[in-house]
Amino acid sequence: MEVVAYLHNADLLLEDERGVAVIGGSHYVLSLGDKVIIQQMIDEHTQLYQVQISFACAEHAMLHTDEIQMKFEGCREQFKQYQQNTTVH
């Protein structure tokens, strides 16, 4: 999945052909265009996943292992509902 937008509270919006995801808690500073490859779930209760990250600024030459919290995963329509439910109006 590719980082396509910054959201509130330092969350990031990822997107690929299958859908979108909202992540947070990376140990790296991610930028637009970076790629996040979700590997496996580490902790179901906290939705913590092991990921591989490749940075656009390094022309995706290397993969870096990290852990992120998956806050949302689904299609664009489900994401709109997630945004309405989690945004203070």
Secondary structure, DSSP 8 states (H G I E B T S, - for coil): -EEEEE-GGG-EEEEETTEEEEEE--SS---TT-EEEEEEEEETTTTEEEEEEE-GGGTT---EEEEEEEEEEE-HHHHHHHHHHHS--
